[in-house]
């Protein structure tokens, strides 16, 4: 079997810099296909595919939420846990500008601007997760502990 040539994205550089073991998982990207497509293409449970969501509070302060692919974020519960009035998704252009990645390929690792990261607590209990490697059509399989080591995220319970 041929060795997969991994694109050298900023996210991959950060994983290597922290000596995190990862398995590159390239797949055929479909615009607006989301985690449903990546899970299907890679033959993994969508619950294990973690989406990186760029959001902002009512003051316009950006943040990242890591959520199971098969779940949604309760914006009301998140706002309550962060003690802010409101949380909403960032506009595509703003998310791309803040992270240095393209929507559909946003990774929480190696973002252009350092953003606070919140992780759905049940993600940390999984054995392995698949998360964006910094490019559309590229996930990396890692242990959830790598999120804690590199990102130092705050655990939240906001899945619906």
C-alpha positions as CSV (number, residue, x, y, z in Angstrom):
1,X,0.0,0.0,0.0
2,X,1.3,3.4,-0.9
3,X,2.2,5.8,1.9
4,X,-0.3,8.8,2.1
5,X,1.4,12.1,1.4
6,X,0.2,14.4,4.0
7,X,-0.2,18.1,3.0
8,X,1.9,20.3,5.3
9,X,-0.8,22.6,6.7
10,X,-0.3,24.8,9.8
11,X,-2.4,22.2,11.8
12,X,-0.1,19.4,10.8
13,X,3.0,21.5,11.7
14,X,1.5,22.1,15.2
15,X,0.7,18.4,15.7
16,X,4.3,17.4,14.7
17,X,5.8,20.2,16.9
18,X,3.9,18.7,19.9
19,X,4.9,15.2,18.9
20,X,1.3,14.1,18.6
21,X,0.7,10.8,16.9
22,X,-1.8,11.2,14.1
23,X,-3.2,9.3,11.1
24,X,-3.9,11.5,8.1
25,X,-7.3,10.7,6.6
26,X,-7.8,12.4,3.2
27,X,-11.3,12.1,1.6
28,X,-13.2,13.5,-1.3
29,X,-14.5,16.9,-0.1
30,X,-18.0,18.0,-1.0
31,X,-19.0,21.6,-0.6
32,X,-21.5,22.0,2.2
33,X,-21.3,18.2,2.8
34,X,-20.0,18.6,6.4
35,X,-19.3,15.8,8.8
36,X,-21.9,13.5,7.2
37,X,-19.9,13.3,4.0
38,X,-16.5,13.0,5.7
39,X,-17.8,10.2,8.0
40,X,-19.3,8.4,5.1
41,X,-16.2,8.7,2.9
42,X,-13.9,7.6,5.7
43,X,-16.2,4.8,7.1
44,X,-16.3,6.3,10.6
45,X,-19.1,7.1,13.0
46,X,-20.2,10.8,12.5
47,X,-20.2,11.1,16.4
48,X,-16.4,10.6,16.2
49,X,-15.8,13.3,13.6
50,X,-15.3,16.6,15.4
51,X,-16.3,19.8,13.8
52,X,-14.5,23.1,14.6
53,X,-17.1,25.9,14.8
54,X,-16.0,29.5,15.0
55,X,-18.5,31.6,17.0
56,X,-18.7,35.0,18.7
57,X,-20.3,36.4,21.7
58,X,-22.6,39.5,21.8
59,X,-19.5,41.7,22.1
60,X,-18.0,40.2,18.9
61,X,-15.3,38.3,20.8
62,X,-14.6,35.1,18.7
63,X,-14.2,31.6,20.1
64,X,-14.0,28.0,18.9
65,X,-16.4,25.3,19.8
66,X,-15.5,21.6,19.2
67,X,-18.6,19.5,18.7
68,X,-19.5,15.9,17.6
69,X,-20.3,15.8,13.9
70,X,-23.8,14.3,14.7
71,X,-24.7,17.0,17.3
72,X,-25.6,20.7,17.3
73,X,-24.5,23.3,19.8
74,X,-27.1,24.7,22.1
75,X,-26.2,28.4,21.7
76,X,-28.4,29.3,24.7
77,X,-26.7,26.8,27.0
78,X,-23.2,27.9,25.7
79,X,-24.1,31.6,26.3
80,X,-25.3,30.7,29.8
81,X,-22.1,28.7,30.6
82,X,-19.9,31.5,29.3
83,X,-21.9,34.1,31.2
84,X,-22.7,36.2,28.1
85,X,-26.0,37.4,26.6
86,X,-25.7,35.6,23.3
87,X,-23.5,33.4,21.1
88,X,-23.8,33.2,17.3
89,X,-21.8,31.6,14.5
90,X,-19.2,33.9,12.9
91,X,-19.7,34.9,9.3
92,X,-17.6,32.7,6.9
93,X,-15.3,35.5,5.9
94,X,-14.6,36.4,9.5
95,X,-14.0,32.8,10.5
96,X,-11.6,32.3,7.6
97,X,-9.7,35.6,8.5
98,X,-9.4,34.7,12.2
99,X,-8.2,31.2,11.7
100,X,-6.2,31.5,8.5
101,X,-8.1,28.4,7.2
102,X,-10.9,28.1,4.6
103,X,-14.4,27.2,5.9
104,X,-14.8,23.5,5.5
105,X,-11.1,23.1,6.3
106,X,-10.9,24.9,9.7
107,X,-8.7,23.2,12.3
108,X,-8.5,24.3,15.9
109,X,-4.7,23.7,15.7
110,X,-2.5,26.6,14.4
111,X,-5.1,29.2,14.0
112,X,-3.9,32.6,12.8
113,X,-5.3,34.3,15.8
114,X,-5.3,32.5,19.2
115,X,-8.9,31.9,20.1
116,X,-10.4,30.5,23.3
117,X,-11.4,26.9,22.7
118,X,-14.4,25.1,24.2
119,X,-14.9,21.4,23.8
120,X,-18.0,19.3,24.3
121,X,-17.0,17.3,27.4
122,X,-18.1,13.9,26.0
123,X,-15.5,14.3,23.2
124,X,-12.7,13.8,25.7
125,X,-14.1,10.4,26.7
126,X,-13.8,9.0,23.2
127,X,-10.9,6.6,22.3
128,X,-10.0,8.3,19.0
129,X,-11.4,11.4,17.2
130,X,-11.2,12.6,13.6
131,X,-10.7,16.4,13.4
132,X,-9.8,18.7,10.6
133,X,-6.2,18.8,9.5
134,X,-6.3,22.3,8.2
135,X,-7.5,21.7,4.6
136,X,-10.8,20.7,3.0
137,X,-10.8,17.0,2.5
138,X,-8.3,16.2,5.2
139,X,-9.1,14.9,8.7
140,X,-6.5,13.5,11.2
141,X,-7.2,10.8,13.6
142,X,-5.8,11.6,17.1
143,X,-6.5,10.8,20.7
144,X,-8.7,13.4,22.4
145,X,-6.0,14.0,25.0
146,X,-4.1,15.9,22.2
147,X,-6.8,18.6,22.3
148,X,-6.1,19.1,26.0
149,X,-2.3,19.1,25.6
150,X,-2.2,21.6,22.7
151,X,-5.3,23.7,23.0
152,X,-6.0,23.7,26.8
153,X,-9.8,23.9,26.1
154,X,-12.6,24.6,28.5
155,X,-15.1,21.7,28.8
156,X,-18.7,22.5,28.2
157,X,-21.9,20.5,28.1
158,X,-23.8,22.1,25.2
159,X,-24.6,19.2,22.7
160,X,-28.1,18.7,21.4
